[in-house]
């Protein structure tokens, strides 16, 4: 089905990426994880990673975040939700389209995602917290009769709300 959407490689004179290639490129996206282990900086061909210290956020490529999470060596979503609840402003999300990506993946591939229900609940909790913050901010904005406002770290979907 995916091939039908993107076309066959070389069709109509165009060069199309294979699904595995697209996934490989997406895995280079940096995300923030909270490790639960200590490790000095790791030197790789694609760039240096770390150092890793328990409880301290560090940016790593998505492929490494997934691997660490599978081995229970880091937290990803729980920390984002907790930061969103604690802070007065929006927490920086790993991707500006996190809601759209999550919805598509959870609606169409939840059988391939371990703990899909738990992930869905974490994302919903984060979304609900963001909407509550947005409402409080809008109420304050109207009450104080401000001329303009700036929203930082919002997602593409939250800007449409």
N, C-alpha and C positions, 0 to 999 in steps of 0.2 A: 504494500500500500504506500509506504513512504517513497519508494522509487517512482510510483505513479505521480506523486505530488511534485517531486523535484526533477523528474525526467531521467532518462537513461544516460549514462556517461557518453558524451560525444554526440548526443542527439541534436538535430537541427543545427549542427555546427557549433554548439555551445559545449563548454567544458563544465561538467557537473561534479560536485563532490559526492563521494560515497558516504552513506550514513555513518560508517565507522570513522571516516576522516573528520566529519563534522563533530562527532562526539569527542574525538581526540583533541581537536582545537578548543572545544569548550572546556576540557579538563585543565587547560592552562590558566583559566580565569582564577584570580586570587580571591580567597575567602579567608575570613578570620576564624581561627579556632582557639579554644582554651585547652592547652595540653594538661595532662595530669602526670607528666614525667619530665625529667631533666635530661637535656642533651645539648652539647655545644653546637656551634654553627656547623651545618653540613654543606660541603662544597660540591656542587653538581655542575655539569656542563651548562645547563640552562640557567644557572644562577645560584647564589647562596641562599640557604634556608635556615631560619632559626636565628639565634639560639632559642631552645625550648625550656621554659621554666614553668612549673606547676602553677596554674591560676593566672598566668600572665598571657594576654592575647598576643597572637603572632599570626602574620599573614603567610599562607601557604597556597600552592596551587590546588585546585579542586581535587585532582587525582590523589594527592597526598591526604587531604582532609577526609576523603571517603575511606581511604585505607586506614588512617588513624582511628576514625569512628568505628569501622568494622572490627578493629582490634581493641575497642574500648579504651583508647589512649587519649581521647579528647572529647570536648563537648562543642557542639556547633549551635543548633537551634535553641537549646535550653538557655544558653547564655544570652542570645539575642533577645529572647522573650524577657528574661530577667532584667537586662539593661533597659529595655523599653519600659518596663513597669517602674523601675527606680528613677529614671531620668525625667526631667521636665520637657526636654526636647526629643525629637525623633532620633532613634538609634540608626546609625548607618547600616543599611542592609547589604548583604553580599552581592545582590544584583538588583538594579532598578526595576526589573520585571519579575521579582520574586513571587508575587501573588499569581500572576498569569502562568508562570512556569509551574508553580506548585499545583494550581488548579488543573492544568492540562495533564500533568504527570499523575496526580492522585485520581483524577477521573478516568483516565484511560490506561494506566499501568500500575494501579495499586497492588495488583497481584504479584508484581515484580519488585515491590518496595517493602523491605522488612519494616515492621512497626508503622505501617502507613497510617493507621488510625491515630497513633500517638503523634506522628508528624503533623497530620491534619489538625489536631487539637492545638499543638504548639503554634502553628501558623494562624489559626483562628484567634487564639488568645492574643497574639501579637497584633493582629489586625484590629481586634476590638479595643485594645489599649490605645492604638494609634487614632482610631476614630474618636474615642473619648477625649484624647488630647486635642484633636482638631476642633471638636465642638467647644471645649473649654476656651481654647485660644480664640475661636470666632466670637464667642460670647464676650470675652474680654475686649476684643477688637471693636465690637459694636458699642459696648458700654463706654469705652474710652474715646469713641469717635475718632479713631485713627484714620489717616488718609491712605496708608498702604501697609502691606505686611510681606514678610519674607518667610518662606517655608524651606527648610533645609532637610536633606536626607529623606524626602518623601519619595514614595514609589510612583511609577507612572500611573497606576490605578488610583492611588490615593489623591492624586491631583485632579482626577476626573470626578471625585465625590463632591 
